[in-house]
Amino acid sequence: MPIVPEIQDRLTLAFPRSSYVPLFRAVQEGSFLASHIFDGESFLNNLIGRDLHGHIRRVGIAYQIDLYCQRGDLPFVTETKRMPKGPLHWLEIISTGALAHVCRTDEPFAFPEEAESRQDIRLALQPDLLSWSALEADKSLGKIIKDIPQLYAWLTFRVGTDGRVSHLCWGSPAADVDGWLAYVNVAEEIARTGDEIPRVDPVPDPKEKLRLKDHIVEQLEKEKKRDE
């Protein structure tokens, strides 16, 4: 599916190139933090615990992105919200005219596993107006796209067995097919502009590790009170 220039412009305006290096660093730090939380808790070193490894990594990555935004290292507004469907939570990233969620994908250009909450928002924010079939039928829709108040996007990532980020991408999905209307490979863009992929120490600061652990405990306590 060809990229739609008007939507590509909206995506790069919302998530500018100046944010790519700190964003990559935040995601890498979050992955390493999660790995050390996991390795340091003996009760997680079993089959059931290993089932939670991916979830804990997502918590670590969301935590670091949120922290970077709070202290001004990333120019976005973040908020942790309960998903519209199910008991889980996710991090919302809000920028100029755009709303984004973080999700894992197997390959840089691949789509994430289907999740009901993501699909509902995808359809709500990018209805038939932004569907591929509509764009094919009417090339003049590009003018209307600029008037859409909020674009929906995903920050997709994958982490290898060593805890290092293997890809990090921004993408805006079409409403009716698994194809990208706009897409940016963050690591490739960092290299293309002459910058270096951030080198992150795989052994995190013990204070940061403790803060993430306290954050996880706090979220579990809030969830318990909400359920009660």
MOWO-V924208 format. One record per pair of residues at least 24 apart in sequence whose C-alpha atoms are under 8 Angstrom apart, sorted by the first residue. I is the first residue (numbers start at 1). J is the second residue. D is the distance in whole Angstrom. If there is no record, write none. Layout:
I:J:D ; I:J:D
//
This chain:
1:179:6 ; 1:180:7 ; 1:181:8 ; 2:180:8 ; 2:181:7 ; 3:180:7 ; 3:181:5 ; 3:182:5 ; 3:183:7 ; 4:181:5 ; 4:182:6 ; 5:182:8 ; 6:142:6 ; 6:145:7 ; 6:146:7 ; 7:145:7 ; 7:146:8 ; 7:172:8 ; 7:181:6 ; 7:182:6 ; 8:181:7 ; 8:182:5 ; 8:183:7 ; 10:97:8 ; 10:146:8 ; 10:151:8 ; 11:98:8 ; 11:151:8 ; 11:153:8 ; 11:171:8 ; 11:172:7 ; 11:182:7 ; 11:183:8 ; 13:96:7 ; 14:95:5 ; 14:96:5 ; 14:97:6 ; 14:98:6 ; 15:95:7 ; 17:189:8 ; 19:74:6 ; 19:75:7 ; 20:186:6 ; 20:187:8 ; 20:189:8 ; 20:190:7 ; 21:190:7 ; 21:197:7 ; 21:198:7 ; 22:73:7 ; 22:74:7 ; 22:198:8 ; 23:65:7 ; 23:74:7 ; 24:168:7 ; 24:186:8 ; 24:187:8 ; 24:197:8 ; 24:198:7 ; 25:198:6 ; 25:199:8 ; 25:200:7 ; 26:61:7 ; 26:64:5 ; 26:65:6 ; 26:68:7 ; 27:61:5 ; 27:62:8 ; 27:64:7 ; 27:65:7 ; 27:165:8 ; 28:61:8 ; 28:163:8 ; 28:164:6 ; 28:165:6 ; 28:200:7 ; 29:61:7 ; 29:64:7 ; 29:200:7 ; 29:202:8 ; 29:204:8 ; 30:57:7 ; 30:59:8 ; 30:60:4 ; 30:61:4 ; 30:62:7 ; 30:63:7 ; 30:64:5 ; 30:65:8 ; 31:57:6 ; 31:58:8 ; 31:60:6 ; 31:61:6 ; 31:159:8 ; 31:163:6 ; 31:164:7 ; 31:165:8 ; 32:163:6 ; 32:164:8 ; 32:202:6 ; 32:203:7 ; 32:204:7 ; 33:60:6 ; 33:203:8 ; 33:204:6 ; 33:208:8 ; 33:209:6 ; 33:212:8 ; 34:59:8 ; 34:60:5 ; 34:61:8 ; 35:163:7 ; 36:203:8 ; 36:204:8 ; 36:209:7 ; 37:209:7 ; 37:213:7 ; 59:216:8 ; 60:212:7 ; 62:90:8 ; 62:91:6 ; 62:102:8 ; 63:212:7 ; 66:91:8 ; 83:117:6 ; 84:117:6 ; 85:116:7 ; 85:117:6 ; 97:149:6 ; 97:150:5 ; 97:151:6 ; 98:150:5 ; 98:151:4 ; 98:152:6 ; 98:153:7 ; 99:150:7 ; 99:151:6 ; 99:152:5 ; 99:153:6 ; 100:152:6 ; 100:153:5 ; 100:154:5 ; 100:155:7 ; 101:153:7 ; 101:154:5 ; 101:155:6 ; 102:154:6 ; 102:155:5 ; 102:156:6 ; 102:157:8 ; 103:154:7 ; 103:155:6 ; 103:156:5 ; 103:157:7 ; 104:156:5 ; 104:157:5 ; 104:158:6 ; 105:156:6 ; 105:157:6 ; 105:158:6 ; 106:158:6 ; 107:158:7 ; 107:167:8 ; 108:156:8 ; 108:157:7 ; 108:167:6 ; 108:168:7 ; 108:169:7 ; 108:185:7 ; 111:178:7 ; 111:179:8 ; 112:156:8 ; 121:152:8 ; 122:152:6 ; 122:173:7 ; 122:174:8 ; 122:175:6 ; 123:175:5 ; 123:176:8 ; 125:150:7 ; 125:151:7 ; 125:152:6 ; 126:151:7 ; 126:152:7 ; 126:174:7 ; 126:175:6 ; 127:175:6 ; 128:175:7 ; 128:176:8 ; 130:174:6 ; 130:175:6 ; 131:174:5 ; 131:175:5 ; 131:176:6 ; 131:177:8 ; 132:174:6 ; 132:175:7 ; 132:176:7 ; 132:177:7 ; 133:176:8
//
